[in-house]
Amino acid sequence: MSETAVEEKPLDVAIVGGGITGVTLALGLLHRGIKFKIYERADSLREIGAGIAFTPNAERAMQKLDPRIHQAFRKVATPNIEDYFVWVDGYHYNRSDPDNTNEELVSKLYVGERGFEGCRRQDFIEELVKHIPKEDVKYGKNLASVTDRGDGEKIVLGFRDGTTEEADVVIGCDGIRSKLRRLMFGEDNPASRPSYTHKFAFRSLVPTNKARELLGDYKVATRLIHVGPNAHAITFPVAMGALINLVAFVTDPKDWAAEDGKFTARTNKSEAVEYFAAFGPAVRAIMSLLPDELDKWALFDQRDHPVPTYVRGRLCLAGDAAHASSPHHGAGAGSGVEDALVLAELIGTISEAVARGTCTGSRRAAMVRAALETYNAVRYERTQWIVDSSRVAGEMFEWQHASCGSDPEKFDREIAWRSHKIWDYDVDEMVCNAHSQFSSSLEA
Ligand SMILES: Cc1cc2nc3c(=O)[nH]c(=O)nc-3n(C[C@H](O)[C@H](O)[C@H](O)COP(=O)(O)OP(=O)(O)OC[C@H]3O[C@@H](n4cnc5c(N)ncnc54)[C@H](O)[C@@H]3O)c2cc1C
């Protein structure tokens, strides 16, 4: 392809993977009039049957990325009875009153008006997908290779079905086991693969009416983390209060060794119940609501072997592909939305330059590289901190943290600053910084 042919065309953005990061990025680009294609290996854009909650910073990023993303979330977000995130002692209980499901308060943090609400993942993604033109998503596209043929030429994406596509920039939103990450850093590089956090989780959506009979009105109507030794559980309402998202975590000293290489394994209720047998009546009641058969999810992350950068030339990683985290801050998907915001803003600047005709020849590729380096500079430190802090939070919730142990006062101080560092993040300032760093890098 000649250089002139490339220059005449608008910028082409390839998004690999249509999870929350890929879809919100797509909407952010669409909102800014930028051409993109999502290449998704599955045959539809869908999410797993579980709940998800978004931290307040993530909601602000949604608003700025494309107000329709935030409207979509608000449409499916389930109200809680109070605007606090609450941690309770799920372990100790009064043995002379063994049916009493009261739990001692450990910590209570204000999340802002209707902050940190949950929804069913599938409900959210369905609302988002309504806004994406069908022709901009290609299904059954399992990324196998990327070839950068040099400035003035488009990057070639190769898929397992033997087809190829071209783009000016490739953004890997292909999740924790990202193929693009492996292509960027090499199959044998430890940073290419996530590692086991030695915790797994039982996950289910349980009927609220049954839970209410056992736990009363309050516990089914708000977000609670029930902490305890070497295990903990989180519950929050979804599906407009009809269901409760239940995730019960346990520490696992062994290695995760699923024969099929999957991060999930089929199990039964009795295994889950057994792990919480010594917990208080509230947690045992919650566990009794699990279905007879369910999946357990091994929690992997990239803390032990982080990628050194999210960017290589005109290729970059976003969301879990870049910085897969354990879920203890409930901030993984929200971080992906923040990534998407920075990428959409910077690519928007390049797209404007292309439209003005001031981004021709090798300058187009140079601008893309500079934008991605800026994205990396703005996003790396915060997202790596979240990966690390999430592990720390997981230890705190299971009384394994060296200085907090099971001390509620120490717990309260520690979880407050860590949570607020995530929730209070100024996404407007992040975007301003990204633009000014990008301008400076272009002037240099
Ligand atoms: C138990 C648990 C609870 C959690 N709770 C929360 C929470 O409450 N709040 C929160 O913010 N986060 C939470 N998270 C984290 C959150 O789920 C993830 O951070 C988020 O879903 C990642 O989105 P993503 O789009 O980056 O990746 P993914 O959702 O993994 O999407 C990747 C997409 O890429 C596609 N793909 C993969 N490989 C290829 C390929 N080779 N070619 C083409 N397509 C490909 C996949 O099919 C998929 O559609 C939780 C995680 C866990 C495990």
PDBQT file of the ligand as one rigid body, heavy atoms in Angstrom, charges set to zero:
ROOT
HETATM    1  C1  LIG A 501     -14.814 -12.204  41.260  1.00  0.00    +0.000 C 
HETATM    2  C2  LIG A 501     -14.596 -10.908  40.544  1.00  0.00    +0.000 A 
HETATM    3  C3  LIG A 501     -15.344  -9.795  40.887  1.00  0.00    +0.000 A 
HETATM    4  C4  LIG A 501     -15.106  -8.557  40.275  1.00  0.00    +0.000 A 
HETATM    5  N1  LIG A 501     -15.862  -7.480  40.647  1.00  0.00    +0.000 NA
HETATM    6  C5  LIG A 501     -15.613  -6.267  40.084  1.00  0.00    +0.000 A 
HETATM    7  C6  LIG A 501     -16.387  -5.126  40.459  1.00  0.00    +0.000 A 
HETATM    8  O1  LIG A 501     -17.325  -5.213  41.257  1.00  0.00    +0.000 OA
HETATM    9  N2  LIG A 501     -16.068  -3.923  39.889  1.00  0.00    +0.000 N 
HETATM   10  C7  LIG A 501     -15.056  -3.790  38.971  1.00  0.00    +0.000 A 
HETATM   11  O2  LIG A 501     -14.801  -2.662  38.495  1.00  0.00    +0.000 OA
HETATM   12  N3  LIG A 501     -14.325  -4.863  38.588  1.00  0.00    +0.000 NA
HETATM   13  C8  LIG A 501     -14.587  -6.094  39.107  1.00  0.00    +0.000 A 
HETATM   14  N4  LIG A 501     -13.870  -7.187  38.704  1.00  0.00    +0.000 N 
HETATM   15  C9  LIG A 501     -12.849  -7.018  37.643  1.00  0.00    +0.000 C 
HETATM   16  C10 LIG A 501     -13.534  -6.966  36.281  1.00  0.00    +0.000 C 
HETATM   17  O3  LIG A 501     -14.332  -8.116  36.109  1.00  0.00    +0.000 OA
HETATM   18  C11 LIG A 501     -12.497  -6.902  35.170  1.00  0.00    +0.000 C 
HETATM   19  O4  LIG A 501     -11.524  -5.930  35.481  1.00  0.00    +0.000 OA
HETATM   20  C12 LIG A 501     -13.158  -6.512  33.852  1.00  0.00    +0.000 C 
HETATM   21  O5  LIG A 501     -14.247  -7.358  33.545  1.00  0.00    +0.000 OA
HETATM   22  C13 LIG A 501     -12.120  -6.572  32.730  1.00  0.00    +0.000 C 
HETATM   23  O6  LIG A 501     -12.724  -6.150  31.536  1.00  0.00    +0.000 OA
HETATM   24  P1  LIG A 501     -11.895  -6.210  30.178  1.00  0.00    +0.000 P 
HETATM   25  O7  LIG A 501     -12.833  -5.731  29.131  1.00  0.00    +0.000 OA
HETATM   26  O8  LIG A 501     -10.595  -5.517  30.355  1.00  0.00    +0.000 OA
HETATM   27  O9  LIG A 501     -11.570  -7.749  29.967  1.00  0.00    +0.000 OA
HETATM   28  P2  LIG A 501     -12.585  -8.961  29.725  1.00  0.00    +0.000 P 
HETATM   29  O10 LIG A 501     -13.878  -8.739  30.404  1.00  0.00    +0.000 OA
HETATM   30  O11 LIG A 501     -11.842 -10.201  30.072  1.00  0.00    +0.000 OA
HETATM   31  O12 LIG A 501     -12.870  -8.929  28.166  1.00  0.00    +0.000 OA
HETATM   32  C14 LIG A 501     -11.933  -9.402  27.238  1.00  0.00    +0.000 C 
HETATM   33  C15 LIG A 501     -12.637  -9.652  25.921  1.00  0.00    +0.000 C 
HETATM   34  O13 LIG A 501     -11.647  -9.986  24.942  1.00  0.00    +0.000 OA
HETATM   35  C16 LIG A 501     -12.049 -11.136  24.230  1.00  0.00    +0.000 C 
HETATM   36  N5  LIG A 501     -10.818 -11.811  23.778  1.00  0.00    +0.000 N 
HETATM   37  C17 LIG A 501      -9.926 -12.490  24.533  1.00  0.00    +0.000 A 
HETATM   38  N6  LIG A 501      -8.921 -12.945  23.781  1.00  0.00    +0.000 NA
HETATM   39  C18 LIG A 501      -9.169 -12.538  22.520  1.00  0.00    +0.000 A 
HETATM   40  C19 LIG A 501      -8.481 -12.701  21.287  1.00  0.00    +0.000 A 
HETATM   41  N7  LIG A 501      -7.328 -13.399  21.196  1.00  0.00    +0.000 N 
HETATM   42  N8  LIG A 501      -9.010 -12.146  20.169  1.00  0.00    +0.000 NA
HETATM   43  C20 LIG A 501     -10.177 -11.440  20.225  1.00  0.00    +0.000 A 
HETATM   44  N9  LIG A 501     -10.874 -11.273  21.367  1.00  0.00    +0.000 NA
HETATM   45  C21 LIG A 501     -10.376 -11.807  22.509  1.00  0.00    +0.000 A 
HETATM   46  C22 LIG A 501     -12.867 -11.935  25.224  1.00  0.00    +0.000 C 
HETATM   47  O14 LIG A 501     -13.737 -12.841  24.586  1.00  0.00    +0.000 OA
HETATM   48  C23 LIG A 501     -13.607 -10.822  25.966  1.00  0.00    +0.000 C 
HETATM   49  O15 LIG A 501     -14.802 -10.461  25.316  1.00  0.00    +0.000 OA
HETATM   50  C24 LIG A 501     -14.097  -8.435  39.285  1.00  0.00    +0.000 A 
HETATM   51  C25 LIG A 501     -13.353  -9.564  38.910  1.00  0.00    +0.000 A 
HETATM   52  C26 LIG A 501     -13.608 -10.788  39.522  1.00  0.00    +0.000 A 
HETATM   53  C27 LIG A 501     -12.789 -11.978  39.104  1.00  0.00    +0.000 C 
ENDROOT
TORSDOF 0
